[in-house]
Amino acid sequence: MRCLIQLDRAVEAAENLELALKYGAAPLEENVYAEAIAYQKLLANQVGEVAVKCEQPGVASRSTPRRSCNARVARASASRPAATS
């Protein structure tokens, strides 16, 4: 997760962190859990969710990964905004 943050891959870092914290503090050492919570707060300010909807059939968004225009939710990083259609 730290590597992903250093590589400016905030969305992937947030997703990995979410999985790592899925079971709370119990499986982690106290200092590791505290660091993970701090990173979670940091990433919460950089990653958001965007709803994309259109009525035109056959249209796709230019986000990565490419989704149909009726995709409900895609995550985007503030440091690397998703492309808009």
C-alpha positions as CSV (number, residue, x, y, z in Angstrom):
1,M,0.0,0.0,0.0
2,R,2.8,2.4,0.8
3,C,4.4,1.7,-2.6
4,L,1.1,2.5,-4.4
5,I,0.9,5.8,-2.5
6,Q,4.5,6.6,-3.5
7,L,3.6,5.7,-7.1
8,D,0.7,8.1,-7.0
9,R,-1.8,5.3,-7.4
10,A,-4.2,6.5,-4.7
11,V,-7.3,4.6,-5.9
12,E,-5.5,1.2,-5.8
13,A,-3.9,2.1,-2.5
14,A,-7.3,2.9,-1.0
15,E,-8.8,-0.3,-2.3
16,N,-5.9,-2.4,-0.8
17,L,-6.2,-0.5,2.5
18,E,-9.9,-1.2,2.7
19,L,-9.2,-4.9,2.3
20,A,-6.4,-4.8,4.9
21,L,-8.7,-3.1,7.4
22,K,-11.7,-5.3,6.8
23,Y,-11.2,-7.2,10.0
24,G,-10.3,-4.3,12.2
25,A,-7.3,-4.0,14.5
26,A,-7.1,-7.6,15.7
27,P,-5.0,-9.1,13.0
28,L,-2.5,-6.2,12.9
29,E,0.2,-4.9,15.2
30,E,-0.9,-1.8,17.1
31,N,1.5,0.5,15.2
32,V,0.7,-1.0,11.9
33,Y,-3.0,-0.5,12.5
34,A,-2.5,3.2,13.6
35,E,-0.5,3.8,10.4
36,A,-3.2,2.2,8.3
37,I,-5.8,4.4,9.8
38,A,-3.7,7.5,9.2
39,Y,-3.3,6.5,5.5
40,Q,-7.0,5.8,5.3
41,K,-7.7,9.4,6.4
42,L,-5.2,10.8,4.0
43,L,-6.6,8.8,1.0
44,A,-10.2,9.7,1.9
45,N,-9.3,13.2,0.9
46,Q,-7.8,12.1,-2.4
47,V,-10.2,9.4,-3.7
48,G,-13.9,9.9,-4.4
49,E,-16.7,8.1,-6.3
50,V,-18.3,9.4,-9.4
51,A,-21.6,8.3,-10.9
52,V,-21.8,8.2,-14.7
53,K,-25.1,8.0,-16.5
54,C,-26.3,8.8,-20.0
55,E,-29.3,7.9,-22.1
56,Q,-27.5,7.4,-25.5
57,P,-27.1,3.6,-26.3
58,G,-23.6,2.4,-27.3
59,V,-21.8,5.2,-25.6
60,A,-18.8,4.4,-23.3
61,S,-17.0,6.6,-20.8
62,R,-13.3,7.4,-21.3
63,S,-12.4,6.4,-17.8
64,T,-10.0,3.6,-16.9
65,P,-11.1,0.9,-16.9
66,R,-13.4,1.6,-19.8
67,R,-17.1,1.2,-18.7
68,S,-20.4,1.5,-20.4
69,C,-22.0,4.9,-19.9
70,N,-24.5,3.5,-17.5
71,A,-21.9,2.4,-15.0
72,R,-23.1,3.4,-11.6
73,V,-19.8,4.1,-9.7
74,A,-16.2,4.6,-10.6
75,R,-13.4,5.6,-8.2
76,A,-11.3,8.6,-9.1
77,S,-8.2,10.1,-7.5
78,A,-7.9,13.8,-7.0
79,S,-4.3,13.7,-8.1
80,R,-5.2,11.9,-11.3
81,P,-8.8,12.8,-12.3
82,A,-10.8,10.3,-14.4
83,A,-11.2,11.4,-18.0
84,T,-14.7,12.7,-18.8
85,S,-16.7,11.8,-21.8
